[in-house]
Amino acid sequence: MTATVDYTVDNIIDTLADFIEPLCGTCQQAQANRTPMLKDQYCIITPLRFIRMSTTENIKQDTGSPSTSAMSYTEVRRADLQIDIYGDSAGDRANILETVFRSGYAWEAIKALDARLSPLYSSDAIQAPMINAEEQWQERYTLTLSLQADITVTLPQDYFETVELTTEQADK
């Protein structure tokens, strides 16, 4: 049996990146091996945690055929993602993201990108400068965005169409 997830961590990051890029610059997912840091103004998105906010709901998808029937399990999770904003005016761009994310604009824009994701709230941005590979101070601001993600896991549904029944007398 193979389980499938309809909205993966990568999908959530891609949706959020599509929202952030017009506001703060190019986005890249963190923890990608052998990927050099970008130049100029950019953002790094790191998934921190996915906290369950609901109990699992069962969704039956019985088509009458064992090859196409499935059972889905849906849940709501709070996705916390750290956004690191680098480069010139990183502080200003962090304030822009923090302000816009807490507005009705963010709700409408993110829902237009994918209805399974909803903005909840943003932490306050903090300055977190770093020393880069060239041993130079690099401007960086960090904030955490929290979103609601509706995730569904689907499995093939096992069942039988025919049964062979035999009886055996218990008392002889």
C-alpha positions as CSV (number, residue, x, y, z in Angstrom):
1,M,0.0,0.0,0.0
2,T,1.3,3.4,-0.9
3,A,0.1,6.5,1.0
4,T,0.0,9.8,-0.8
5,V,-0.2,13.3,0.7
6,D,-2.1,15.9,-1.3
7,Y,-0.2,19.0,0.1
8,T,3.4,18.3,1.0
9,V,5.9,20.5,3.0
10,D,7.5,21.4,-0.4
11,N,4.1,22.5,-1.7
12,I,3.5,24.7,1.3
13,I,6.9,26.3,1.0
14,D,6.3,26.9,-2.8
15,T,2.9,28.6,-2.1
16,L,4.5,30.8,0.6
17,A,7.4,31.7,-1.6
18,D,5.0,32.8,-4.4
19,F,3.4,35.1,-1.9
20,I,6.7,36.5,-0.4
21,E,8.8,37.0,-3.6
22,P,7.0,40.2,-4.8
23,L,7.4,41.7,-1.3
24,C,10.9,40.6,-0.3
25,G,12.9,39.1,-3.2
26,T,13.8,35.6,-4.4
27,C,13.0,32.8,-2.0
28,Q,14.9,29.5,-1.6
29,Q,14.1,26.6,0.7
30,A,16.7,26.1,3.5
31,Q,18.7,23.0,4.1
32,A,19.4,22.2,0.5
33,N,22.7,20.5,0.2
34,R,25.4,22.0,-2.1
35,T,23.3,25.0,-2.8
36,P,25.3,28.3,-2.5
37,M,23.7,31.2,-0.8
38,L,22.0,33.7,-3.2
39,K,23.4,37.2,-3.9
40,D,21.7,40.5,-3.3
41,Q,18.2,40.6,-1.7
42,Y,16.7,37.2,-1.0
43,C,14.9,35.0,1.6
44,I,15.5,31.6,3.0
45,I,12.4,29.6,4.1
46,T,12.9,27.0,6.8
47,P,10.0,24.7,7.9
48,L,10.1,24.6,11.8
49,R,7.2,22.5,12.9
50,F,3.7,21.3,11.8
51,I,1.4,21.2,14.9
52,R,-1.8,19.2,14.7
53,M,-4.9,21.5,15.2
54,S,-7.7,18.9,14.6
55,T,-8.5,15.3,14.9
56,T,-8.3,13.2,11.8
57,E,-11.5,13.1,9.7
58,N,-12.2,9.9,7.5
59,I,-13.3,10.4,3.9
60,K,-14.5,7.3,2.2
61,Q,-14.0,7.1,-1.6
62,D,-15.6,3.8,-2.5
63,T,-16.0,3.5,-6.2
64,G,-17.1,-0.1,-6.2
65,S,-13.8,-1.2,-7.6
66,P,-10.8,-2.4,-5.6
67,S,-8.4,-0.8,-8.0
68,T,-9.8,2.7,-7.7
69,S,-11.4,2.8,-4.2
70,A,-9.5,4.8,-1.5
71,M,-9.7,6.0,2.0
72,S,-8.6,9.5,2.8
73,Y,-7.7,11.0,6.1
74,T,-7.7,14.8,6.4
75,E,-6.4,17.0,9.2
76,V,-5.6,20.6,9.9
77,R,-2.1,21.6,11.0
78,R,-0.4,24.8,12.0
79,A,2.7,25.2,9.9
80,D,5.4,27.4,11.4
81,L,8.0,28.6,8.9
82,Q,11.1,30.7,9.6
83,I,11.8,33.4,7.0
84,D,15.3,34.8,6.9
85,I,15.6,38.0,4.9
86,Y,19.0,38.9,3.6
87,G,20.7,41.8,1.8
88,D,20.2,45.6,1.6
89,S,17.1,46.9,3.4
90,A,16.5,43.5,5.0
91,G,14.9,45.3,8.0
92,D,12.5,47.3,5.8
93,R,11.6,44.2,3.8
94,A,11.0,42.2,7.0
95,N,8.7,45.0,8.3
96,I,6.8,44.9,5.0
97,L,6.3,41.1,5.2
98,E,5.3,41.2,8.8
99,T,2.8,44.0,8.2
100,V,1.3,42.6,5.0
101,F,1.1,39.0,6.4
102,R,-1.1,40.3,9.2
103,S,-3.6,41.9,6.8
104,G,-6.6,40.9,4.8
105,Y,-4.4,41.2,1.7
106,A,-2.4,38.2,2.8
107,W,-5.5,36.1,3.3
108,E,-6.8,36.9,-0.2
109,A,-3.4,36.5,-1.9
110,I,-2.5,33.2,-0.3
111,K,-6.0,31.7,-0.7
112,A,-5.8,32.7,-4.4
113,L,-2.5,30.7,-4.7
114,D,-3.9,27.6,-2.9
115,A,-7.1,27.3,-0.9
116,R,-5.6,24.7,1.4
117,L,-3.3,27.3,3.1
118,S,-4.4,30.2,5.3
119,P,-2.3,32.8,7.1
120,L,-2.7,32.9,10.9
121,Y,-0.1,35.2,12.3
122,S,3.5,36.5,12.2
123,S,6.1,36.9,14.9
124,D,7.9,40.2,15.2
125,A,11.0,40.5,13.0
126,I,14.3,40.4,14.8
127,Q,17.8,41.4,13.6
128,A,20.0,38.4,13.3
129,P,23.2,39.5,11.4
130,M,25.7,36.8,10.4
131,I,29.2,36.6,9.1
132,N,29.3,35.1,5.6
133,A,31.9,32.9,3.9
134,E,33.9,36.1,3.0
135,E,34.0,36.9,6.7
136,Q,31.9,40.0,6.2
137,W,28.8,41.0,8.2
138,Q,25.7,40.3,6.3
139,E,22.4,42.0,7.1
140,R,19.7,39.5,8.0
141,Y,16.3,39.7,9.7
142,T,14.3,36.8,10.8
143,L,10.6,36.2,11.5
144,T,8.3,33.2,11.9
145,L,5.1,33.0,9.8
146,S,2.3,30.7,11.0
147,L,-0.2,29.3,8.6
148,Q,-3.1,26.8,8.7
149,A,-2.6,23.9,6.2
150,D,-5.3,21.5,5.3
151,I,-3.6,18.2,4.5
152,T,-5.1,14.9,3.2
153,V,-3.5,11.5,3.2
154,T,-4.9,8.9,0.9
155,L,-4.5,5.1,1.0
156,P,-5.9,2.4,-1.3
157,Q,-9.1,0.9,0.3
158,D,-8.9,-2.8,1.0
159,Y,-12.0,-4.8,0.7
160,F,-13.3,-8.0,-0.8
161,E,-15.9,-8.7,-3.5
162,T,-16.6,-12.4,-2.9
163,V,-16.3,-14.6,0.1
164,E,-15.9,-18.4,0.4
165,L,-17.7,-19.5,3.5
166,T,-17.4,-22.9,5.2
167,T,-19.0,-24.1,8.4
168,E,-17.7,-26.5,11.0
169,Q,-19.8,-28.0,13.7
170,A,-18.5,-26.9,17.2
171,D,-20.1,-29.6,19.3
172,K,-20.1,-33.2,17.9
